[in-house]
Each structure stands twice: as structure tokens, then as C-alpha cells.
Amino acid sequence: MSLMVYVAAAVFGLSCTVLLRRPLSFPRDPLTVSTCAAIVLGSLALVCSAPPTLSAVNGLTGITNFGAPLTYGMLSAYSCSLLVLLIQWRGGSPARIRRMVLRSMAAYGALIVAIVVLFMLANPNTERLTDLDTYYANTPYMREMIVLYLLGHSAATLVMCTVCVTWVRKVTGLLKTGLQLILIGTLLDVVGFQFVKYTAVVARWTGHDLDFLSTGIAPPMASLAALTCSAGFALPRLLPMARAHWRDLGDLRGLGPLWSEVRFASIAPKPPSGLWQLPRMRLHWREVSIHDGLLALAPYFDDRVREQTRDAALHAGHSAHEARVTAEAAMVADAARRAAAREEPFLTPSTYRLYATEVSDTDGLVELARALAHSRLTTAIPENTMKATPR
């Protein structure tokens, strides 16, 4: 059970890094800060609630059950962060947002102080790592402490549910999916954790024993709720980034044939060494190097090769654009062959501009690379048309 809680806390916490475009720099967006704070505090609350953590905290402090107010205080801070997140989501004037945030922090700050004071007044002497809520459900001061932390958490999650239900009808796409996941996770928390805890505690008040609800059902349901909420927080940003990385990797692979053709002529600086780089950075360096190689091969461009290949492509039924790219691929391949053979460039260089150099994105280079890899017209040109002659 503890392993499940730790795994859930780790996944919940790691989703925070997804929200940061630059993990090494502190984000300035209040919404991002609020979201990350909620995720981190939720992760810490899960970690603190695990029995091994509770035992370690009790042993380090020398105070029996000190892990209980620590966990309840962390959970209350997480509840406060949810309200702050909702305030930032809703927006408004900076003064109004600041005022509401301060009020929320003051209310939950007072709740945390009350939890600590009630714990000190109760002075529980018997260590309970898994069933403290039900074991001390009828103990003065501990009873009030347990009810207070549950009510504080319930207030925040119920507000979260209400807001998600309202907003999910007004948005579309990934944001809607993210809100739906947050709503499902929050409902799992309300039903699977809070309602179960309330039921077990009230059962103790009425002389019944339903402790298995608090010890066996509430912890895994809280972990599942955290995982679902983390998916809702991260999905709207994770999926677009994943798609962008996948697209960049596809472009990087697509440029392979062109890079193999011109890499010997490129004198662009090598990319900075590192164990790992984002696909976007690798693609950028590959584009720079390819453009540098094409520039070095420009003096070898033979317009006759391009024109004859273009005419052959048009005759074969290709569109004007396809014929142009195919012809350019043939011209680049011819220039690379002669440059690699150390032949002399033309006395009068061609002034023709490649399509790939006229567009600002990577698509032009990918088209040229694809034409180099698949065009049969390039190899079908008679050998005498590939011979370099001074102009």
C-alpha cells in the first residue's frame, strides 16, 4: 500500500515538470506557479501519509504521532492551493485576485494552526500509523482535529468540482479533456477518500467498527485521485508538446537523405555536446548544417540538369511543384557528386534559388530530401547531361 502511495506521489509531482517550459528557470506566470504549487503540495501530502514516512517523522521528532498534524497540515495547504488555483483560473483584476488569495491563505493558515494546537492539547500517546483517524475518533481534541482537516479539504474539493462542472461546458479540445480528468480525480477524492473517512469516523462515534474503510479503501482511492488529477493538469500541455516532438523527430529522420548528400560540404559549427537534446534543437542544427552545405554546393549547380529533369517530370504527369522539387533534387545530387570528386565549379555560378531556401519552415528541406530518396528520374538522366562544362 505504501509503495502505491509513493508511486502516485512521484507521478503527481513529476507532472509539475511538464508544466514548465524551462525547468531550470522559475516561472513567472501566476497560473503556472499556482498549478505547480498545488501539484507539489498534493505530492507531499501523499508522501507524508504513508506509514513509513509517519514512522520516520515520529522517530526523528521524538513526538508520538507527530506525523499526523504534519500530514493534515500538508493536506490543508494542498486544499488552500486548490482554491488559489481556482482564483487564478477565474482571473480578474490583480487587486481582487490578491485579496482573495490572501483570504484563502489566512483561512487555511488558521486551520493549520488549529490542527497543531488541538494535537498538542490532545497529546496522543499511542502511535497509530494506519488507523489514527478511527482510533482517536472519540478522543477529545483529536476528534475536533480530525473533523477540521476533513472539512477543510472537503470545502476546497467541492468548490473545485463545482467550478470544473461549470467550465467544462464552455471549453473544447484538450482543455476540456483536462478539466474532465481533474473533475473525475476530484470526485474520486470526494467519494473514495473523504466520504469513506467520514463514514469510518462516524461509525466509531456510534459504536461501530468500519475501520477497514479508512485503512483499506481511502489510501488507494486517494492515490488514484491524485494520478487522475495529475493527468488532467498535464495533458493540455503534455500532448501538444509530445506531438511537436514527434513531428520534429519525423522531420529529422526525413532530412536524413539530404544530410547524407551534403554533409561533406557543410562547415557549419557542430551542435553543443550533451547527453541528450530536445528534437527541436537537433532539428535546428541539422537545418543550419544542410543550408550551409547547399550554399557550398551552389557553385556546382547545373541549370541544364534541373531543366531536363523538370521537363521529364512534367512529361511523366507530375505537378509543376513536384517537378520543380524533383529537378532540384537531381541538380543537388549532381552538384554533390562533382564536388565530392573535386571537379572545378562553373565559371559562372547559377543564380537559381532552391525552393527549400525560399520557405521559412522545414517542409521545403524535407520535400527535397524525399525527392532525393525516392526520385527515379534523377538516375534516369543520361550520363552526358551530368557532365560539367564551363559557362
C-alpha positions in Angstrom: 0.0 0.0 0.0 2.8 2.4 0.9 4.5 1.7 -2.5 1.3 2.7 -4.3 1.2 5.9 -2.4 4.8 6.8 -3.1 4.4 6.0 -6.8 1.3 8.1 -7.0 3.1 11.0 -5.3 6.1 10.7 -7.7 3.9 10.7 -10.8 1.8 13.5 -9.4 5.0 15.5 -8.6 6.7 14.8 -11.9 3.7 16.2 -13.8 4.8 19.5 -12.4 7.8 19.5 -14.7 5.6 19.1 -17.7 4.0 22.5 -17.0 7.4 24.2 -17.0 8.8 25.0 -20.5 12.1 25.8 -18.8 12.5 23.7 -15.7 15.7 25.4 -14.6 14.1 28.9 -14.5 11.4 30.0 -12.2 8.1 30.5 -14.0 6.6 34.0 -13.8 3.1 33.1 -14.9 0.9 33.1 -11.7 -1.4 30.4 -13.1 1.6 28.1 -13.8 3.0 28.8 -10.3 -0.3 28.1 -8.7 -0.7 24.8 -10.7 2.8 23.7 -9.8 2.3 24.6 -6.1 -0.9 22.5 -6.0 0.8 19.5 -7.6 3.8 19.7 -5.3 1.7 20.1 -2.1 -0.5 17.2 -3.2 2.5 15.1 -3.7 3.9 16.0 -0.3 0.6 15.2 1.3 0.7 11.7 -0.2 4.2 11.1 0.9 3.5 12.3 4.4 0.5 10.0 4.7 2.5 6.8 4.0 3.1 4.7 7.2 6.9 4.5 6.6 7.0 8.3 6.4 4.8 8.7 9.5 7.1 6.3 11.5 10.2 8.1 10.3 8.8 11.5 11.3 7.7 10.3 14.7 11.1 8.8 15.3 13.0 11.9 14.2 11.0 14.3 16.2 10.6 12.1 19.2 6.9 13.1 19.4 4.4 10.3 19.2 2.1 10.6 16.2 3.7 13.9 15.1 3.3 12.7 11.5 -0.5 13.2 11.9 -0.6 17.0 12.2 2.2 17.2 9.6 0.1 15.2 7.1 -3.1 17.1 8.0 -1.4 20.4 7.7 0.1 19.4 4.4 -3.3 18.3 3.2 -4.8 21.6 4.3 -2.1 23.5 2.5 -2.9 21.4 -0.7 -6.6 22.4 -0.2 -5.6 26.0 0.0 -3.6 25.7 -3.1 -6.6 24.3 -5.0 -8.6 27.4 -4.1 -5.7 29.7 -5.1 -5.5 27.8 -8.4 -9.2 28.4 -9.0 -8.8 32.1 -8.2 -6.0 32.3 -10.8 -8.0 30.4 -13.3 -11.0 32.7 -12.9 -8.9 35.8 -13.4 -9.9 39.3 -12.7 -8.2 42.5 -11.5 -4.8 42.0 -9.8 -6.1 43.6 -6.7 -9.1 41.3 -6.5 -7.0 38.2 -7.1 -4.5 39.3 -4.5 -7.3 39.9 -2.0 -9.0 36.5 -2.5 -5.6 34.7 -2.4 -4.7 36.3 0.9 -8.1 35.5 2.4 -7.8 31.8 1.4 -4.2 31.6 2.8 -5.3 33.3 6.0 -8.3 30.9 6.4 -6.2 27.7 5.8 -3.3 29.1 7.8 -5.6 29.4 10.7 -6.9 25.9 10.1 -3.3 24.5 10.2 -2.6 26.4 13.4 -5.8 25.0 14.9 -4.8 21.4 13.9 -1.4 21.8 15.6 -2.9 23.3 18.8 -5.6 20.6 19.0 -2.9 17.9 18.6 -0.8 19.4 21.4 -3.9 19.6 23.7 -4.8 16.0 22.9 -1.3 14.7 23.4 -1.9 11.2 22.0 0.5 8.7 23.5 -0.2 5.6 21.4 1.4 5.5 18.0 -1.0 4.7 15.2 0.4 4.6 11.6 -2.6 3.4 9.6 -5.8 4.0 11.7 -5.2 7.1 13.7 -8.4 8.8 12.4 -10.6 6.0 13.7 -8.5 5.0 16.8 -8.8 8.6 18.2 -12.2 9.4 16.7 -13.7 9.7 20.2 -10.7 11.3 21.9 -11.2 15.0 23.0 -9.3 17.5 20.8 -8.1 14.7 18.4 -11.8 14.3 17.4 -12.0 18.0 16.6 -8.7 18.0 14.8 -9.8 15.1 12.5 -13.1 16.8 11.7 -11.4 20.1 11.0 -8.9 18.7 8.5 -11.6 16.7 6.7 -14.0 19.7 6.5 -11.2 22.0 5.2 -10.3 19.5 2.5 -13.9 18.9 1.6 -14.6 22.6 1.1 -11.8 23.0 -1.4 -12.6 19.9 -3.4 -16.3 20.6 -3.6 -15.6 24.1 -4.9 -13.2 22.5 -7.4 -15.9 20.1 -8.6 -18.4 22.9 -9.0 -16.0 25.1 -11.0 -15.0 22.2 -13.2 -18.6 21.3 -14.0 -19.3 24.9 -14.9 -16.2 25.4 -17.1 -16.2 22.0 -18.8 -19.3 23.2 -20.7 -17.6 26.3 -22.0 -14.3 24.9 -23.4 -13.3 22.4 -26.0 -10.4 20.3 -27.1 -7.6 19.3 -24.7 -8.5 21.9 -22.1 -12.0 20.3 -21.8 -10.4 16.8 -21.5 -8.0 18.1 -18.8 -10.9 19.6 -16.9 -12.8 16.4 -17.2 -9.9 14.4 -15.8 -9.5 16.9 -12.9 -13.2 16.6 -12.2 -13.0 12.8 -12.2 -10.0 12.9 -9.9 -11.6 15.3 -7.5 -14.8 13.2 -7.4 -12.7 10.2 -6.6 -11.2 12.1 -3.8 -14.6 13.2 -2.5 -16.2 9.8 -2.7 -13.3 7.4 -2.3 -11.4 9.3 0.3 -13.5 11.9 2.1 -16.8 10.1 2.3 -15.1 6.9 3.3 -13.2 8.7 6.1 -16.4 10.4 7.3 -18.2 7.1 7.4 -15.5 5.3 9.3 -15.2 8.2 11.9 -19.0 8.5 12.4 -19.2 4.7 12.8 -16.8 5.0 15.7 -18.9 7.7 17.2 -21.9 5.4 17.0 -20.1 2.5 18.5 -19.4 0.6 15.2 -16.2 -0.6 13.6 -15.8 0.3 10.0 -12.0 1.0 10.2 -11.3 -1.0 7.1 -12.9 1.8 5.1 -10.3 4.3 6.4 -7.3 1.9 6.3 -8.0 -0.2 3.2 -10.0 1.9 0.8 -9.2 5.5 1.4 -5.4 5.4 0.7 -5.6 3.7 -2.7 -8.5 5.9 -3.7 -6.6 9.0 -2.7 -3.6 7.8 -4.8 -5.9 7.1 -7.8 -7.5 10.5 -7.4 -4.0 12.2 -7.4 -2.9 10.3 -10.6 -6.1 11.3 -12.4 -5.8 14.9 -11.4 -2.1 14.9 -12.4 -3.2 13.7 -15.9 -5.7 16.5 -16.1 -3.2 19.1 -15.1 -0.5 17.9 -17.5 -2.5 16.7 -20.6 -3.4 20.1 -22.1 0.4 20.9 -22.2 1.9 17.5 -22.5 0.0 16.3 -25.6 0.8 19.3 -27.8 4.5 19.1 -26.8 4.5 15.4 -27.4 3.0 16.0 -30.9 5.6 18.7 -31.6 8.5 16.5 -30.5 7.2 13.6 -32.6 6.8 15.9 -35.6 10.4 17.2 -35.1 11.7 13.7 -34.9 9.9 12.8 -38.1 11.4 15.8 -39.9 14.8 14.9 -38.5 14.5 11.4 -39.9 13.1 12.8 -43.2 16.2 15.1 -43.7 18.5 12.0 -43.5 18.9 11.5 -47.3 19.6 15.2 -47.9 22.0 15.4 -45.0 23.9 12.3 -46.2 24.2 14.0 -49.6 25.6 17.4 -48.5 27.2 16.8 -45.1 30.7 16.6 -46.6 30.3 20.1 -47.9 28.9 21.7 -44.7 31.3 23.6 -42.5 28.7 24.8 -40.0 29.7 24.6 -36.4 28.9 21.3 -34.7 26.0 21.3 -32.2 27.0 21.6 -28.5 27.8 18.3 -27.0 25.4 16.8 -24.5 24.0 13.5 -23.3 20.5 14.5 -24.6 18.9 17.3 -26.6 15.3 18.0 -27.5 14.3 17.1 -31.0 13.7 20.7 -31.8 17.3 21.6 -31.0 18.7 18.7 -33.0 16.4 19.6 -36.0 17.6 23.3 -35.8 21.3 22.3 -36.0 20.5 19.8 -38.8 18.7 22.6 -40.8 21.6 25.0 -40.3 24.1 22.4 -41.4 22.1 21.5 -44.5 21.7 25.1 -45.6 25.4 25.6 -45.2 26.1 22.5 -47.3 23.7 23.7 -50.0 25.4 27.1 -50.0 28.8 25.4 -50.5 27.4 23.3 -53.4 25.7 26.3 -55.2 28.7 26.9 -57.5 28.2 23.4 -58.8 24.5 23.8 -59.7 23.9 22.9 -63.3 20.7 24.5 -64.7 20.6 22.1 -67.6 20.3 19.1 -65.3 17.5 20.8 -63.4 15.6 21.9 -66.6 15.9 18.4 -68.2 14.8 16.7 -65.1 11.9 19.1 -64.7 10.7 18.6 -68.3 10.9 14.8 -67.8 8.9 15.0 -64.6 6.2 17.2 -66.2 6.1 14.8 -69.1 5.5 11.9 -66.6 2.5 13.7 -65.2 3.9 15.4 -62.1 2.5 18.7 -61.0 4.6 21.9 -61.5 5.7 21.9 -57.8 6.6 18.2 -57.8 8.5 18.6 -61.0 10.4 21.6 -59.5 11.4 19.7 -56.3 12.4 16.6 -58.3 14.5 18.7 -60.6 16.2 20.5 -57.7 17.0 17.1 -56.1 18.7 16.0 -59.3 20.6 19.2 -59.5 21.8 18.9 -55.9 22.8 15.2 -56.3 24.7 16.2 -59.4 26.5 19.1 -57.7 27.3 16.9 -54.7 28.8 14.2 -56.9 31.0 16.6 -58.8 32.1 18.5 -55.6 33.0 15.2 -53.9 35.1 14.3 -57.0 36.9 17.7 -56.6 35.8 18.9 -60.1 36.0 22.5 -60.9 32.9 24.6 -60.3 31.2 26.6 -63.1 32.9 29.8 -64.1 29.5 31.5 -64.0 27.6 30.1 -61.0 23.9 29.6 -61.3 21.6 32.2 -59.8 18.8 29.8 -59.3 17.3 29.6 -55.8 16.1 26.3 -54.4 12.5 26.1 -53.2 13.8 24.9 -49.8 15.6 28.3 -49.4 12.5 30.3 -50.2 10.3 28.9 -47.4 11.0 29.5 -43.7 9.9 26.2 -42.3 11.4 22.7 -42.6 8.9 21.4 -45.1 10.9 22.6 -48.1 14.1 20.7 -47.0 12.0 17.6 -46.2 10.5 17.7 -49.7 13.9 17.9 -51.2 15.2 15.1 -49.1 12.2 12.9 -50.0 12.8 13.6 -53.7 16.5 12.6 -53.3 15.5 9.4 -51.7 12.6 8.4 -54.0 13.0 10.1 -57.3 13.8 7.7 -60.2 14.0 10.5 -62.6 17.4 11.6 -61.2 19.0 8.3 -62.1 17.3 8.2 -65.4 19.1 11.2 -66.8 21.6 10.3 -69.5 25.2 10.4 -68.3 26.3 13.1 -70.9 23.8 15.6 -69.3 25.6 15.3 -66.0 29.0 16.4 -67.4 30.2 19.7 -66.2 31.2 22.3 -68.8 32.3 25.8 -68.2 29.7 28.5 -68.9 
